[in-house]
Amino acid sequence: MFLNSLSPEEKDIFMKLASAIIKADGIVEESEKQILAAYANEMQIPTCDINVEYDVEAAIKKTAESSTVQAKRIIFLELMALSLADGNYNDKEEALMQRIADMFGLDKTFIERAITLEDAYIASYMSLVHFVEKGE
């Protein structure tokens, strides 16, 4: 949704963090690869190689130190959407998202609101898909 407003460096970091999120549970679904490709398309950059182990801590730290509050919120919200997309927000994803939130200076209220909004967005999107497919 908002990824195109990120700087080139932030886009690259976002893709690395997104790769870490989809690998957090140890299973990379085809649908998750498609989401990464869609993110890359939205940002007009090449997709990252999910087989590469990126330095997640360095990526988080770089963003925390050099990005605006708005950019940090965008990155966090888009990563939250990715972590919730498969309906399985597991402990490893949650721990990584909490680490990102902590480093970005995002408080518990922001995280809870983000989850609530993402859940509502996903439910609305799925309703639209159902409506298009079934007409109901």
C-alpha positions in Angstrom: 0.0 0.0 0.0 2.6 2.6 1.1 5.9 0.9 0.1 6.5 3.1 -3.0 7.0 6.1 -0.7 10.1 4.5 0.9 13.6 5.5 -0.2 15.6 3.1 -2.3 17.6 2.0 0.7 14.5 1.5 2.8 12.9 -0.6 0.0 16.0 -2.8 0.0 15.9 -3.2 3.8 12.1 -3.8 3.7 12.7 -6.7 1.3 15.3 -8.2 3.6 13.1 -7.9 6.6 10.1 -9.4 4.7 12.3 -12.3 3.7 13.2 -12.9 7.4 9.5 -12.7 8.3 8.4 -15.4 5.8 11.3 -17.6 6.9 10.7 -17.2 10.6 8.5 -20.2 10.9 10.9 -22.4 8.9 8.3 -22.9 6.1 8.2 -20.7 3.0 4.9 -21.1 1.3 4.5 -20.4 -2.5 1.9 -17.7 -1.6 4.6 -16.0 0.5 7.0 -15.9 -2.4 4.2 -14.4 -4.5 3.7 -11.7 -1.9 7.4 -10.9 -1.9 7.2 -10.6 -5.7 4.2 -8.3 -5.4 6.0 -6.1 -2.9 9.0 -5.9 -5.3 6.7 -5.0 -8.2 5.0 -2.3 -6.1 8.3 -0.8 -5.2 9.7 -1.3 -8.8 12.7 -3.2 -7.5 14.0 -6.7 -8.0 12.8 -9.3 -5.5 15.3 -10.5 -2.9 16.7 -14.0 -2.8 15.0 -15.8 0.0 17.8 -18.3 0.1 20.3 -15.7 1.3 20.6 -15.1 5.0 20.5 -11.3 5.5 21.8 -9.5 8.6 18.4 -8.7 10.1 19.8 -6.9 13.1 21.8 -4.6 10.9 18.8 -3.9 8.7 16.6 -3.1 11.7 19.3 -0.9 13.3 20.0 1.0 10.1 16.3 1.8 9.7 15.9 2.7 13.3 18.7 5.2 13.1 18.2 6.7 9.7 14.5 6.5 8.7 11.7 8.9 9.5 8.9 7.9 11.9 6.6 7.6 9.0 8.9 5.3 7.1 9.3 3.1 10.2 5.5 2.9 10.6 5.1 1.9 6.9 7.8 -0.8 7.2 6.3 -2.1 10.4 2.7 -2.1 9.1 3.6 -3.9 5.8 5.6 -6.5 7.7 2.8 -7.0 10.1 0.4 -7.6 7.2 2.8 -10.1 5.8 3.2 -11.9 9.1 -0.6 -12.1 9.5 -1.4 -13.0 5.9 -1.2 -16.8 6.3 -3.4 -16.7 9.3 -0.6 -18.2 11.5 1.1 -15.5 13.5 3.6 -17.7 15.3 6.0 -17.1 18.2 9.0 -16.5 16.0 7.2 -14.0 13.8 5.9 -12.3 16.8 9.3 -12.1 18.4 10.8 -10.6 15.3 8.0 -8.1 14.9 8.4 -7.1 18.6 12.2 -6.7 18.0 11.5 -4.4 15.1 8.9 -2.4 17.1 11.3 -2.0 20.0 14.1 -0.8 17.8 11.8 1.5 15.8 10.4 3.0 19.1 6.9 1.8 18.5 4.9 1.2 21.7 2.4 -1.5 22.7 -0.6 0.7 21.8 0.7 1.2 18.3 1.4 -2.5 17.9 -2.1 -3.5 19.1 -3.7 -0.9 16.9 -1.7 -2.1 13.9 -2.8 -5.7 14.5 -6.5 -4.6 14.8 -6.3 -2.6 11.6 -4.5 -5.3 9.7 -7.0 -8.0 10.8 -9.9 -5.7 9.7 -8.1 -5.0 6.4 -7.5 -8.7 5.7 -11.1 -9.6 6.6 -12.4 -6.8 4.2 -10.1 -8.0 1.5 -11.2 -11.6 1.8 -14.8 -10.5 1.8 -14.2 -8.6 -1.5 -12.5 -11.6 -3.0 -15.4 -13.8 -2.0 -17.8 -11.2 -3.4 -16.0 -11.1 -6.8 -15.7 -14.9 -7.0 -19.2 -15.8 -5.7 -21.2 -12.6 -6.1 -22.4 -12.8 -2.5 
